[in-house]
Amino acid sequence: MILPAHDADEAMGYREFKPDVAVLDLEYSVPPKHKEGARASIESLVRKIGGSGTAVFVRVDRETRWADVRAAMFRGINGILFPGPEEPAEVAELDDLITALERERGVDPGTTEIVLMLESANGYWDAASLAEASPRVSGVGVGRIDLTMRLGPVPEGEFRLYRFLMTRTLVVARMLDKQPLGAFWRPGSRGGVASRESTARAASEARLMGFTGCICATPEQVAPVNQGFTA
Amino acid sequence: MPRYIRRSSYPLAIEDPQLAEKAYGSWADAIILDFTRRADRDWQQDLKSRMPAAIHDAARGGAEVFVRINSGAAAAELESTIFSGITGIVLRGVPGAEDIQKASQCLDALEQDRGIVGGSLEIDVEIDTAAGVWRSLEIARASPRFGTFWANEQVLCKNLGMSSDPVLEFEPLEYIKSQLITVATSVGGQAQGMSYPLSLTQEDTGEDELRKAVRRARDTGFKGAVCPHASWIKACNEGFRPSPEETAHYVKVIEVFAEGLKRGMASVPMDGKMIDVPVDLRAKLYLEWARRAQARDEEKARAHGKPAA
């Protein structure tokens, strides 16, 4: 479940929805003018949520990932969600930074995971190299918004390109024993505007395709996603 | 144009007491021999003593004979199963190119030792893991022995964590199958497969449904299928080739286009459509494919002591 890191009250509202993972966001749900504030407040959110027993990930902004990771690495964190990786070296570099920060901040060494959200043609084509670039990579997911912007398909009708990319993600994840993340969102009803029914369907179809979880853009999606990913 | 006329491949166990009758009566283009390692005896010696007769029995109806080998134990299994009369192996559980190279080296030695023409044994690959899918191009390029890909869809679904019940309204393995067809063809090989949902259900279904499924599979790019039931074989033999109607159509295409060329035309109307060079070329390819399929049927008919249908 994506939680805006700049709004502590809203972020702490995750408790009502009981997601498997609380994803503190430093990317799209944070307005640019609040980015600095979000980075400043994320430590306390990580410690609070991490201490409550819910897994905590932080979604960094690709363009500012170094500063974002520095802001996020505190005891209680479980992982970093890295959107739009392009090169294996970027993942390895993130691993090095996390390793240094684990040491510096008293986080158990090697415990911080990296989940890669693929969002570009390069990312999908080199998905295996990206996932093999760090032993911390625990999941590979199908990104969506940037993906459609970069690859340019009009997401209408059957949107077959998306199924191709889902297949590629699944194959890589299963080959490398990572968690495959993604849902089969239908055009016209996806992401933040998806109804409860279409969300459950997207998750259920993804489960039948081999995926085991996905990102929830809104709190209301958590229940249907959990339902859809449960056989 | 398929490299091989191998429309139907039928797996049979060498332990099956009716192996000879089933293989002969099946009219399959190829028989895939499976074996069980006997725990109560030296399985290698056991296999070595059985394989020559099993190969002979499987080939009696004119079928090519393959033996299915586990990639992880390929050296020992190849040593125990490769004898004269074998066309090749079907390697399963292949995670990458290295396994193909190792199997190929084993075959080099066995061909030399056992009087088989050097380099003649084919390696076909059963794709049943995510790694096999992802590395399919490396696998296909790993040896000139590579012949065909076959996606074992039920096993592959399990490996991918995917439902093997055809409950989705779309084909979940569509892109994987497209990849295997493209990759195999790119190295001069071909792919075997059935269309969805029969590819997953593997049902002993009615003839009409089966023929439609075969036609869809052929038009997707598959050149044959592995048949879980003997009842599939006739439909595969008749469906993974140009139909009599297509053959008649393309004969006419060639005649009409040749007439047009004589009159100095580059494109010629026929039955409301325009025929040009690519259409003429496709007609010639299809007729050659039909001729080779017919020749294969005649070969099998001779093995059965019967005239070709």
Interface residues (C-beta under 8 A of the other chain):
Chain A: A128 E158 R163 F164 T167 R168 L170 V171 V172 A173 R174 M175 P180 E205 R207 L208 M209 G210 F211 T212
Chain B: T129 A130 A131 V133 W134 C157 N159 L160 G161 M162 S163 V167 L168 F170 P172 L173 E174 Y175 I176
